[in-house]
Amino acid sequence: GILKSNHELDVFVGNALIDMYAKCGRIMDANKVLDRMPEKSVVSWNAMLAGYAQHGHGHEALILAHQMGCEQTDLNHVSFVGILSACSHAGLLNEGYGCFYSMTQKHSMPPNADHYNCMIDLFASGGRLKEAEKLLKEMPFEPDITGWMSLLAACRRYGNISHGRWCFDQIFRRDSSVSAAYIIMSNIFSDANLLDDLKKIEELRNKEGTLKKPGKAWIEVNNKMFGFVVGDKCHHDQVYMNEKIKRLKGLSMKYQGYLP
């Protein structure tokens, strides 16, 4: 109703609408709201950048950042988190590194832990594990679990067992209750058929009493909400869904160049 009316959008209402549409995946609607706002705050731009980041629109985020400069809106720390996260999700390594470098050189803005974590994820996702590791070691402050987890996940993706062990040790030393670290390390050992190591990591996980809560997801189809829980086998279309997943994992995804 607000969009269909011809009333000018208040900056606070506009920001809320951008955030809502972006989180729902309706990026075009979020962009329309931003374009219609006669007055924009840095929060308005950052909400749009966060939406682009969430949905992997790296190039759009870079264009928006340039537009902010054209409209004389100074980028802040939150802006750069959105830009770097968008570059990370879109695999724009050179562009992301350029933005990270410009924070100190152009904007006199020292990167914080969130910016470093974005860059570590960007390097790690692109298979540049040594660069990600170097960044973790050279950070001007103690890296948090997020950076190590990004690198550990990339070790699983690229089958790097030695790096994976090292990352897991770093995470375990800082917080032995991170359940996702045990799961990723188990997957690394399972993929490499290292059954003895797999058994040891499961024993360590049980010793620490670390359990991961089942993942949950909801989807709306034909105005009906359907809930899904990991391991749940009670859905009335379970047989059909399992067959579909097998086809996706077997041929369809690989044919398109993706690995499950």
N, C-alpha and C positions, 0 to 999 in steps of 0.2 A: 504494500500500500504506500509506503514512504517513497519508494522508487517511482511508482506510477504517478504520484502527485508532482506538481510543478514547484513545490516549495523548496526553498534553498535548504541544503543540508547543514544543520548545525555540526560543528566540528566534533563534538562528543558523540552525537548520534552517528555521524559518518564513520568515525573510528570504530564504533561498536559494530556497525554493519560490515565494514571491511573485514574485521576480525571474524565475524560470524560466517560470512560467505567463504572466506579463505579456508577456515577450518572444515567447512562442509565440502570443500573441493570445487566450489563454484567460483573459479578464479576470474572468469570474465565479468561476472556480476560484481565481484569485489573491485575490479578495475574500473567498472562503470561508476561505482560510488565515488572512487577516488577522483575520477575525471570531473564529476559533477560538483565536487566540493569547492565552493568559492574561496574558502580559507582552509589551508592544510597545516597541521602541526607536524613535528618530526615523528610523533606517535602514529599519524596517519600513514606516512611513508613506511615506517618500520613495520606496521601491521601488514602492509602489502608485501614488503620484502619477506616477512615471515611466511606468508602464504605461498609465495614463489618457492621459498626454501623447502617448505613442507612437501610440495608436490614436484620438486625436481626441475623447476623452470630457471635454470642457471642464467641463460642469456637474457631472459626478461628481467631478472634481478639486476644484472649489470647495466642494462639500459635504464632501469628505474633509478639506479644510483647516479647515473650520469644526469638524468632529468632532475634529480634533487639538486645537483650542483648548478644546473641551469636556472633553477628557481630560487637559488641562493639559500637553500636549506642545508645547514651543516650536518654532516653525518656524525653520529655519536657511536659509542661502544655497541649499543644494541643494533644499530644499522649494520655495522661490520659483521656482527654475528650472523645476521640474516643473509648478507651477501656471501660470506664464506661458507655458510651451511648450504646455500643454494648451489654454489660452485662444487661443493663436495658431493651433493646428491646427483649433480649432473655430470660429474667427472671432469670438470674444467680446471685441470691442475695448474696450467700456466696463468690463467686469469685469476684463480684464487690466490696463487703465490704473489702475483702482482698487487692485488688488493691488500694482502697481509703486509707486504713490504711498504706500501704507501701509507699505512697507518702511522708509522714512525717518521718516515721520510717527508711525507707531504702534509699529514694532519697532526703531527706532533702528539700522537696518541699511543702510548705504550700498550701492547696487546695484553689482555688478561687471560686467565685459564680457559675461558670459553673460546677465545680466538685460537689459542694453541690447540685445543681439542679439535676444533674444526679442521685445522691444517693437518693434524696427525691423522684424522679420519680421511682427509683428501689424499694424502700420500699413501696411506695404508690401502684404501679402496682401489687405488690405481696400481697396486703391486709394488710400490716404491717403499718396501719395508725398512730398508736401511736408512732412508731419509726420515721416515716416521720415527724410527728408533733414535736417530741423531737429535731430532727436535725434542723428543722426550727427555733426553739426557742434558740438552743445552738450555732448557727452560730456566728462566731466572728465579723460579720458585718450584717447590715440590709438586710434581705432577699428581693429579688425582686419578681415581680409578677409571674415569671415563676414557682418558687417553690410552691407558693400558688395555682396556677392553676393546677399543677400536683396533688396536694392533693385533690383539689375540684373535679377534674375529677374522682379520685379514690373513693371519697365519693359517687358519682353518681353510679359508677360501683358496689359498695358493699352496696348500699342502706343505708348509714350512714347519717341520716338527721341532727343530732345535730352537727356533725363535719362539715357537708356541710354548715350549717348556719354560723358557726364560721369562716370557710375559706372565705366565701363570704364577711363577714363583714371586714375581714382583707384586702381583695382585694379592696373592695369599699372604705375603708378608705384611701388607697394609690392612687387609680385611679378609679374613678366612671365611666369612659368611656370604660371599658373593656367589650365589647359586649358578648364575649364568656362566661364570668362569669354569666351573666344574663341567658343565654341560658341553661347552665349546671344546674343552680339553679332551673330554670323552669322545667327542665326535672326531677330533684330530687323530686320536689313537685308533678309533674304530675304522676310519677311512684308510689308515696305513696298515690295518690288520695287526696292530701291536696289542695283542690280547692280554699279555701280562701287565703292560702299562695301563690298559683300560681297567683291569681288575683293581690295580693299586689306586687309581684315581677314584673309583667308585667306593673303595674301602675308606679312603680319606674323607670323601664326602659324607659317608655314613658316620664316621667318627666325629666329624665336626657338626653333625646334625643339621646339615644344610639341605633344605627342601625348596623346590621351586613351585610356586603356586601355578595351577593350570591356567594357560592362556585362554582368554575369552574374547569373543568378537560378536558383533551384531550387524545384520544387514537388512535393509528394507526392500521388499519385492512386492509389487502390486499392493502397496499400502498396508502390508503386513510385516511385522518385525520377526526375524528369526535369530535365535541365539545359538552360538556354537562354543563348545568347551573342548579343549584338547583331551583326547581319550574318550570322549562321549560317543557311545554307539547306540543311542536310543532314538536318533532321528528317524522319522518314518521313510525318508528317502536315502538312508545310509548306503544301501547297495548301489544305487544309481550314482551317488556322489563318489564313492570309492572307485567305481569304474571310470568315472570322468577324470579323477586325479591320476589314476594309472595311465590313462591316455596322454594326459598333459606331461607327466614325468617321463613317459616312455618315448614319445615321438614329437608331439606338437611343440613343446618348449625347445627341445634340442634343434628341431628343424628351423626355428626362428633365431637360433644362436644363443639361447639361454640355458643355464644349468640350474636345476632345482636345488 
